[in-house]
Amino acid sequence: MNFYDKLDQAMASFSQHKGGFLTVKDAQSRVNTMTISWGFAGVMWGVPHFITLVRPVRYTWELLKTADSFTVSFPFEGMDEALRICSVESGRDIDKSKVVTFQDAKSVASPVVAGCDFYYECKINYVDAMHGDKVPEAYQKHYPEKDWHDFIFGEIVEIY
Ligand SMILES: Cc1cc2nc3c(=O)[nH]c(=O)nc-3n(C[C@H](O)[C@H](O)[C@H](O)COP(=O)(O)O)c2cc1C
């Protein structure tokens, strides 16, 4: 499967459905997932990458600091309640394994969310911080707390 197969459906699940699940396992084997609906799939350094955007206040970001991978699980339809809970509750407060079922990934340590329609497994290659002063005025409204996103570049090593 090419990395851009089903890319239209993946991006539609971000823009028209209720998002996807970003799942991370850290160096201490802590696992968490959160809902995401912003992100990019494309080519970097000649190989497919998915770039996820995570604010430093997220528990998921704390796990990403020592993780070497993440996965993105896309439900093209359904799973609305799990997506909602994972978008308002933090893994600091609840155990998300009671909300979704984690299942081993094929090639990376971070698991995927069972029952989704499409998956990326990604090896973290690069992390950079957004420069808040360069964000256009029209989009500053997204950062009342000045909690600018980090960009986490994941090389897509499995797609199914
Ligand atoms: C539709 C939707 C999409 C979201 N996308 C993102 C995202 O791309 N990046 C981000 O940092 N937070 C995003 N969030 C917020 C997180 O999902 C939310 O804060 C979550 O509770 C964080 O969980 P955690 O603390 O366990 O990491 C989104 C929320 C919603 C409702």
The ligand as an SDF file (V2000), in Angstrom:
LIG
                    3D

 31 33  0  0  0  0  0  0  0  0999 V2000
  -11.4390   17.3400   17.5240 C   0  0  0  0  0  0  0  0  0  0  0  0
  -10.2550   17.5720   18.4470 C   0  0  0  0  0  0  0  0  0  0  0  0
   -8.9780   17.5100   17.9140 C   0  0  0  0  0  0  0  0  0  0  0  0
   -7.8360   17.7360   18.7250 C   0  0  0  0  0  0  0  0  0  0  0  0
   -6.6000   17.7420   18.1570 N   0  0  0  0  0  0  0  0  0  0  0  0
   -5.5180   18.0090   18.9140 C   0  0  0  0  0  0  0  0  0  0  0  0
   -4.2240   18.0760   18.3250 C   0  0  0  0  0  0  0  0  0  0  0  0
   -4.0250   17.8730   17.1150 O   0  0  0  0  0  0  0  0  0  0  0  0
   -3.1640   18.3990   19.1310 N   0  0  0  0  0  0  0  0  0  0  0  0
   -3.3260   18.6520   20.4870 C   0  0  0  0  0  0  0  0  0  0  0  0
   -2.3360   18.9360   21.1860 O   0  0  0  0  0  0  0  0  0  0  0  0
   -4.5540   18.5530   21.0730 N   0  0  0  0  0  0  0  0  0  0  0  0
   -5.6350   18.2240   20.3240 C   0  0  0  0  0  0  0  0  0  0  0  0
   -6.8730   18.1350   20.9000 N   0  0  0  0  0  0  0  0  0  0  0  0
   -7.0080   18.1930   22.3730 C   0  0  0  0  0  0  0  0  0  0  0  0
   -6.6680   16.8290   23.0410 C   0  0  0  0  0  0  0  0  0  0  0  0
   -7.3120   15.7560   22.3820 O   0  0  0  0  0  0  0  0  0  0  0  0
   -7.1290   16.8430   24.5250 C   0  0  0  0  0  0  0  0  0  0  0  0
   -6.5720   17.9510   25.2060 O   0  0  0  0  0  0  0  0  0  0  0  0
   -6.8140   15.5490   25.2550 C   0  0  0  0  0  0  0  0  0  0  0  0
   -7.6280   15.4780   26.4090 O   0  0  0  0  0  0  0  0  0  0  0  0
   -5.3460   15.4180   25.6520 C   0  0  0  0  0  0  0  0  0  0  0  0
   -5.1800   14.2000   26.3340 O   0  0  0  0  0  0  0  0  0  0  0  0
   -3.8720   13.8650   27.1770 P   0  0  0  0  0  0  0  0  0  0  0  0
   -3.7100   14.9210   28.2530 O   0  0  0  0  0  0  0  0  0  0  0  0
   -4.1770   12.4950   27.7510 O   0  0  0  0  0  0  0  0  0  0  0  0
   -2.7080   13.8470   26.2330 O   0  0  0  0  0  0  0  0  0  0  0  0
   -8.0030   17.9680   20.1150 C   0  0  0  0  0  0  0  0  0  0  0  0
   -9.3050   18.0370   20.6550 C   0  0  0  0  0  0  0  0  0  0  0  0
  -10.4180   17.8660   19.8200 C   0  0  0  0  0  0  0  0  0  0  0  0
  -11.8000   18.0000   20.4110 C   0  0  0  0  0  0  0  0  0  0  0  0
  1  2  1  0
  2  3  1  0
  2 30  2  0
  3  4  2  0
  4  5  1  0
  4 28  1  0
  5  6  2  0
  6  7  1  0
  6 13  1  0
  7  8  2  0
  7  9  1  0
  9 10  1  0
 10 11  2  0
 10 12  1  0
 12 13  2  0
 13 14  1  0
 14 15  1  0
 14 28  1  0
 15 16  1  0
 16 17  1  0
 16 18  1  0
 18 19  1  0
 18 20  1  0
 20 21  1  0
 20 22  1  0
 22 23  1  0
 23 24  1  0
 24 25  2  0
 24 26  1  0
 24 27  1  0
 28 29  2  0
 29 30  1  0
 30 31  1  0
M  END
$$$$
